[in-house]
Amino acid sequence: MLLRGKTALITGCNRGIGRAILEKYAEHGAVIYANARCPHSLDVLAGELGEKYNTEIIPVYFNVTDKEAVKQCYLRIRQERNQLDVLVNNAGIMRDALIGMVDDKIIEDVFSVNVYAVITMIQYAVRIMSRQNKGSIINLASIVGEMGNPGQTVYAASKGAVIALTKTLAKELCSRHIRVNAIAPGMIDTDMFRSIGEARMKESIARIGYGRLGYPDEIADAAVFLASDMAAYITGQIVGVNGSTII
Ligand SMILES: NC(=O)c1ccc[n+]([C@@H]2O[C@H](COP(=O)([O-])OP(=O)(O)OC[C@H]3O[C@@H](n4cnc5c(N)ncnc54)[C@H](OP(=O)(O)O)[C@@H]3O)[C@@H](O)[C@H]2O)c1
């Protein structure tokens, strides 16, 4: 029960890595504001997990790029609990294109979700965490944000930005005891990874030392650790979870 007594907000909980983090956080006793875009898509799951792990899961439906909706979510958290210990910026999108095919729409879409929204989410979280004089912010970066990958200029640049803002905010917020870390997954078995297609998947898996894709649960374990008091002296770190992947 590493997260008992903590309140967490997680974006993009309806599938993939976010869903795995949602379940692990529930298992560890956190009260969770669980975000998804599609109204009611988490209602049943939130009820089931809340009952199974004897905790409270509150679905909050909004698009992370909708600033007014984000604001309303934080107002609700302040009114209902006046506490936020953990923010997990998980929601993200990937749009692959070789440089000649990159257009403004791809850049705007990817940066809106992967970077702009992450900054907005953090701005509101910091207001609550500053008053508490503690908090943990966890951003989902990517191995390609550190290492680069052909055909992923825009996505890799957005995740590079996440890494830079993580390191910067860790320095800016340490006096308020707000820790800011990122997880940089390698290739994880989710819809996002599978969207690259069968041929590229095989070629990609050949570059993983462990010889297999990562499981969403393996990212969630790192997210539990970083949110917990076991990581009390860890900030500004980019935690690679990639089974020894060479890109
Ligand atoms: N899978 C990997 O190999 C891998 C590797 C490195 C990093 N990552 C990062 O890990 C995070 C999770 O990835 P994943 O593999 O779980 O991806 P995924 O299976 O594609 O799921 C993405 C999640 O983000 C949500 N989302 C996207 N845009 C949103 C928006 N505007 N507002 C609210 N929610 C939004 C999606 O909601 P909808 O269902 O409504 O679309 C979905 O819940 C992402 O930041 C990704 O970049 C993944």
The ligand as a MOL file (V3000), in Angstrom:
LIG
                    3D

  0  0  0     0  0            999 V3000
M  V30 BEGIN CTAB
M  V30 COUNTS 48 52 0 0 0
M  V30 BEGIN ATOM
M  V30 1 N 3.4570 2.2960 -25.9830 0
M  V30 2 C 4.7230 2.6520 -26.0950 0
M  V30 3 O 5.5460 1.9010 -26.6700 0
M  V30 4 C 5.2060 3.9620 -25.5540 0
M  V30 5 C 6.5870 4.2150 -25.5960 0
M  V30 6 C 7.0670 5.4070 -25.0970 0
M  V30 7 C 6.2160 6.3400 -24.5370 0
M  V30 8 N 4.8870 6.0900 -24.5030 0 CHG=1
M  V30 9 C 4.0390 7.1450 -23.9180 0
M  V30 10 O 3.2270 6.5950 -22.8960 0
M  V30 11 C 1.9740 7.2730 -22.8430 0
M  V30 12 C 0.8290 6.2630 -22.9650 0
M  V30 13 O 1.0110 5.5680 -24.1780 0
M  V30 14 P 0.1460 4.2880 -24.5750 0
M  V30 15 O 1.0690 3.3860 -25.3040 0
M  V30 16 O -0.6420 3.7900 -23.4410 0 CHG=-1
M  V30 17 O -0.8130 4.9720 -25.6790 0
M  V30 18 P -2.2760 4.5770 -26.1860 0
M  V30 19 O -2.5130 3.1360 -25.9960 0
M  V30 20 O -2.3720 5.1740 -27.5490 0
M  V30 21 O -3.2100 5.4030 -25.1820 0
M  V30 22 C -3.1160 6.7950 -25.1550 0
M  V30 23 C -4.0380 7.3350 -24.0840 0
M  V30 24 O -3.9490 8.7690 -24.1220 0
M  V30 25 C -5.2720 9.2840 -24.2390 0
M  V30 26 N -5.3010 10.5630 -24.9440 0
M  V30 27 C -4.7590 10.8810 -26.1330 0
M  V30 28 N -5.0250 12.1560 -26.4560 0
M  V30 29 C -5.7620 12.6510 -25.4300 0
M  V30 30 C -6.3490 13.9030 -25.1680 0
M  V30 31 N -6.2530 14.9180 -26.0320 0
M  V30 32 N -7.0310 14.0710 -24.0160 0
M  V30 33 C -7.1470 13.0600 -23.1270 0
M  V30 34 N -6.6270 11.8390 -23.3380 0
M  V30 35 C -5.9470 11.6420 -24.4650 0
M  V30 36 C -6.0220 8.2250 -25.0440 0
M  V30 37 O -7.4050 8.4180 -24.9380 0
M  V30 38 P -8.4210 7.9480 -26.1470 0
M  V30 39 O -8.6880 6.4950 -25.9120 0
M  V30 40 O -9.5900 8.8430 -25.9920 0
M  V30 41 O -7.6820 8.1870 -27.4370 0
M  V30 42 C -5.4990 6.9800 -24.3530 0
M  V30 43 O -6.1380 6.7840 -23.1310 0
M  V30 44 C 1.9880 8.2920 -23.9840 0
M  V30 45 O 2.3800 9.5600 -23.4960 0
M  V30 46 C 3.0560 7.7390 -24.9130 0
M  V30 47 O 3.6470 8.7420 -25.7070 0
M  V30 48 C 4.3590 4.9230 -24.9900 0
M  V30 END ATOM
M  V30 BEGIN BOND
M  V30 1 1 1 2
M  V30 2 2 2 3
M  V30 3 1 2 4
M  V30 4 1 4 5
M  V30 5 2 4 48
M  V30 6 2 5 6
M  V30 7 1 6 7
M  V30 8 2 7 8
M  V30 9 1 8 9
M  V30 10 1 8 48
M  V30 11 1 9 10
M  V30 12 1 9 46
M  V30 13 1 10 11
M  V30 14 1 11 12
M  V30 15 1 11 44
M  V30 16 1 12 13
M  V30 17 1 13 14
M  V30 18 2 14 15
M  V30 19 1 14 16
M  V30 20 1 14 17
M  V30 21 1 17 18
M  V30 22 2 18 19
M  V30 23 1 18 20
M  V30 24 1 18 21
M  V30 25 1 21 22
M  V30 26 1 22 23
M  V30 27 1 23 24
M  V30 28 1 23 42
M  V30 29 1 24 25
M  V30 30 1 25 26
M  V30 31 1 25 36
M  V30 32 1 26 27
M  V30 33 1 26 35
M  V30 34 2 27 28
M  V30 35 1 28 29
M  V30 36 1 29 30
M  V30 37 2 29 35
M  V30 38 1 30 31
M  V30 39 2 30 32
M  V30 40 1 32 33
M  V30 41 2 33 34
M  V30 42 1 34 35
M  V30 43 1 36 37
M  V30 44 1 36 42
M  V30 45 1 37 38
M  V30 46 2 38 39
M  V30 47 1 38 40
M  V30 48 1 38 41
M  V30 49 1 42 43
M  V30 50 1 44 45
M  V30 51 1 44 46
M  V30 52 1 46 47
M  V30 END BOND
M  V30 END CTAB
M  END
